[in-house]
Amino acid sequence: MVDVTMSMDEYLSLLGGLTNAPSEMVPSATDEMPKKKRTTAYQRRYKANFKKVAPRFKLKSGKWSKNGFKSAVKLAHKMSRK
């Protein structure tokens, strides 16, 4: 076996170099551009139709009525298929 002797200063400088090196090598999340989401024509039609029918299934306070969200989704899908 090899016997290595180091002074405390050499050991700390070695540890200091190790802790700084990986953070510099790893790219930060801000450098990457977010991936652009792709939407289909159907998704655009559905979104527009859902916005049209949603007020019908809401209360005056703006909350969804009972089974209102489910009904709005079903109607928007039906309208989008045409």
N, C-alpha and C positions, 0 to 999 in steps of 0.2 A: 504494500500500500504506500501511497505517496503521502508524505507529511507536509502540510501547507501551513505556514505561519504568516499571519497578517496582523498589522497593527489595527487598533480600533478605528483610526481615521480612514485607513484603506477599506476596512469592512463597511463603514458607514457610507463612504463615497460609492462603493460598489452597490449597496442597497439603494442609495439615492438614484443612481443611474438606472437601476431596474424599475423603480416605481415610475419614473418619468417617461421612459421609453415606450411602454405599451400605449399610453394615452396619446402620444404623438403619432403612433402608427395607425391607430384606429380612426377612420374617418368619422366626422361628426354627422349627426342626423340632419343638421341644417344645410350641409353641403349638397345633399341629394335633392333633386327636384321630385315633388310628389307625382305619382303616376296619374295621368289623366284618365278619368273614368269614361268608358264608352257607353253611350246609350243608344238603344235601338229606336226605330220609328214607332214601334208599338209602345215602348215605355214613355215616349213623349206624348203620344195620344192619350194613354192612360192617365198620365199626370194632369193633363189639361182637363180631361173629363172628370177626374176625381175632384178637382178644384171647383168645377161647375156644380156638381151634385152634392158636395159636402154640406153646404148651408141648409139643404132640405132636411137633413138628418140630425141637425143640432138644435139645442134648446136656445131660448133667448139669452141665457147666461153664457153661451158659447160652448157648453159641455155637450158631449155626445148624448143623444137620447138612447133609450134601451135598444140594443141591437142596431144602433144607428151606424156605427163604423162598419160593421159587417155588411149591412145593407148598402152603404155607400160604395164599398169596395166591389160588391157584386154588381151593382148597377154600372159603375165605371168600367168594369171589365166587359160587361155586355155591350156598352156603347163603343168601346174600343175595338171590338171584334168586327164591327160593321165596316 
